[in-house]
Amino acid sequence: MYSKGDVELIQKYRRVFGTGEGREILHDILLDIGFFKDGGAKAIEDVRLKEFGKRLFFKCGIWNEENTERITEALLNIPFTTPKEATDDM
């Protein structure tokens, strides 16, 4: 489980990224490192950057085995948006 120091650090991360501006910055970081890009990372640097994104979620107390069902549910609650290029062919 988590030590007292781990919990305190997680709380700090959540305070930083839990604000409106903090969420904007986290979103910008994740975009910058290609976290949301489709397809597998081929270069080792890209793999490391994507792993860093997961690490940030871990440091916020989100990305862990206890949250797998909640993470899955939250992701599947995001509405599916058909890419514009797919609808142009219809």
C-alpha positions as CSV (number, residue, x, y, z in Angstrom):
1,M,0.0,0.0,0.0
2,Y,1.0,3.6,0.3
3,S,3.3,5.1,3.0
4,K,2.5,8.4,4.7
5,G,5.1,10.0,2.5
6,D,3.5,8.5,-0.7
7,V,0.1,9.8,0.3
8,E,1.4,13.3,1.0
9,L,3.1,13.4,-2.4
10,I,0.0,12.1,-4.2
11,Q,-2.0,14.9,-2.4
12,K,0.5,17.5,-3.6
13,Y,0.3,16.2,-7.2
14,R,-3.5,16.3,-7.1
15,R,-3.5,19.8,-5.7
16,V,-1.2,21.0,-8.5
17,F,-3.1,19.3,-11.3
18,G,-6.5,19.5,-9.7
19,T,-7.0,23.2,-10.4
20,G,-8.3,24.5,-13.7
21,E,-4.8,25.8,-14.7
22,G,-3.2,22.6,-13.5
23,R,-5.5,20.5,-15.7
24,E,-4.6,22.7,-18.7
25,I,-0.9,22.2,-18.0
26,L,-1.3,18.4,-17.5
27,H,-3.3,18.2,-20.8
28,D,-0.6,20.3,-22.6
29,I,2.2,18.0,-21.2
30,L,0.3,14.9,-22.3
31,L,-0.3,16.3,-25.8
32,D,3.4,17.4,-25.9
33,I,4.7,13.8,-25.2
34,G,2.2,12.2,-27.6
35,F,0.3,10.4,-24.9
36,F,-3.0,10.4,-26.9
37,K,-1.5,9.6,-30.3
38,D,-2.9,6.6,-32.1
39,G,-0.7,3.7,-32.8
40,G,2.2,2.1,-31.1
41,A,5.3,4.1,-30.3
42,K,8.2,2.9,-32.3
43,A,11.2,4.8,-31.1
44,I,12.4,4.1,-27.6
45,E,12.2,7.8,-26.8
46,D,8.5,7.8,-27.7
47,V,7.9,4.8,-25.5
48,R,9.6,6.5,-22.6
49,L,7.5,9.6,-23.1
50,K,4.3,7.7,-23.1
51,E,5.4,5.9,-20.0
52,F,6.1,9.2,-18.4
53,G,2.5,10.2,-19.0
54,K,1.3,7.0,-17.2
55,R,3.8,7.9,-14.4
56,L,2.2,11.3,-14.0
57,F,-1.2,9.6,-13.5
58,F,0.4,7.2,-11.1
59,K,1.9,10.1,-9.1
60,C,-1.6,11.6,-8.9
61,G,-2.9,8.3,-7.4
62,I,-4.9,7.4,-10.5
63,W,-3.0,4.9,-12.5
64,N,-2.8,1.8,-10.3
65,E,-4.2,-1.7,-10.1
66,E,-6.9,-0.7,-7.6
67,N,-8.4,1.7,-10.2
68,T,-8.5,-0.5,-13.3
69,E,-12.3,-0.8,-13.3
70,R,-12.8,2.9,-12.6
71,I,-10.3,3.9,-15.3
72,T,-12.0,1.6,-17.8
73,E,-15.5,2.9,-16.9
74,A,-14.4,6.5,-17.1
75,L,-12.8,6.0,-20.5
76,L,-15.8,4.2,-21.9
77,N,-18.1,7.0,-20.6
78,I,-16.3,9.4,-23.1
79,P,-18.6,9.7,-26.1
80,F,-17.4,8.3,-29.4
81,T,-16.8,11.0,-31.9
82,T,-16.7,9.9,-35.6
83,P,-13.7,11.5,-37.3
84,K,-14.8,14.1,-39.9
85,E,-13.0,12.3,-42.7
86,A,-15.1,9.2,-42.0
87,T,-18.3,11.1,-42.2
88,D,-17.3,12.8,-45.4
89,D,-17.5,9.5,-47.2
90,M,-21.1,8.8,-46.0
